[in-house]
Structure formats: structure tokens, C-alpha cells
């Protein structure tokens, strides 16, 4: 579900002056780790979300956009590969 960032104070003034809205495209946050590998913190965006082309913090990349589809039990399912690099 899309949500707005706080737009009061200086952030709100900056958004207003640049003609931008405060909305983030719908996304989920991921933090993936495994022993012997570097941790990855990222997010995945819902391909059906509003604001993909105008996310207020410019966070949407095509490689992070996925379809969220209903599974057999009605829960939304998203497939996204995450690659972890070995620790140095």
C-alpha cells in the first residue's frame, strides 16, 4: 500500500517548491543474511502500485519491481531472487 512520508516542516517545503508529492510507491523491506555472507538490506516494489514513476525518494528501480499475486490461500506472493556476496 502506498504511504506518504512526513511532509511538514522543511521536507514539506522542499516538496512544495519542487512540485513533488509526498507519496512512496507500495513496497516491502527485506534484510537477508546468511553465515559467511554480507547482509543485504533492500526493498521490493509492487508492480501494480501507484507512484512507481514518481516515488518521492526516487527509490524505484526496474530490478526491484515485482508482481504480487494471490496464492492458493489468498496471501500475496512475490518471487524475488536475492544474491549474497561472500564476506571479505
N, C-alpha and C positions, 0 to 999 in steps of 0.2 A: 504494500500500500504506500503510495507517495506520502511524504510528510514535509512540512516546511521547517527550515532552520529558523532559529530566533531572528526576527528582523526588526527588533527595537534597537535603539542606540546607534552606534557607528556602523554596524553591519547594515541595518535598515537604510541608513542614509546613503551608504555606498551602493546598495542595490537600487535604490530610487534614482540616484544620479546616473547610473549606468543603464537604466531601463530594464533591469533584470527582476525576475520574480524570486521568491524565497524557497521554491519547491525542489525537493530531491526526487529523482525517479525511484520507484519501488525497488528495493534490493535487500539482500541478506548479507550479513557479515560472516566471514569464515576465518578461523585461526586453526591451521593444520600443522601438526608436528609429528615427528617420529624419531626414535632414538638414532643418533648418528647423522641426523639431517638438520638443515637450517629450517626454522619455523617460518611459515608464510602466513601473513595476515592480508586478507583481500576482501572483496565483495563480489557478488553476482547479481546482475540486474535482470528483472523480469521483462522479457521481450515485448509483453503486451502493455507495459506501463506507460502512462503519460510522462512527459518531461525527459524522455531519453535523449532528445535532440537539444534540450535546453536545461539540463541538470545544473542547478545553481552553483555547484562547486566544481563543475567540469569533470566529474568523476567517471562518466560513462565511456567505456572503450568497447568496440565491437567484440573483442575477445572475451569480454565479461558479460555479454548479453546472452541469456538462455531462455528457452520456453519452460514455463512451469505448467505442467499438465496434471489433471486429476488422475490419481492412481485408483486401483480397484476399490480401496476403502474410502475414497473421496479426498484423501490427503493430497496436497500438491506435491509433485515430484519434479525434480530438476536434475539433469545429468551434467556434471562439470568436472573435467579432469584437473587435478592439481599435481604439479611436478615439484618435488622437493629436492634441493641440491644437497650433496653431502656436506657435512661440517668441514671447515678448513682447519 
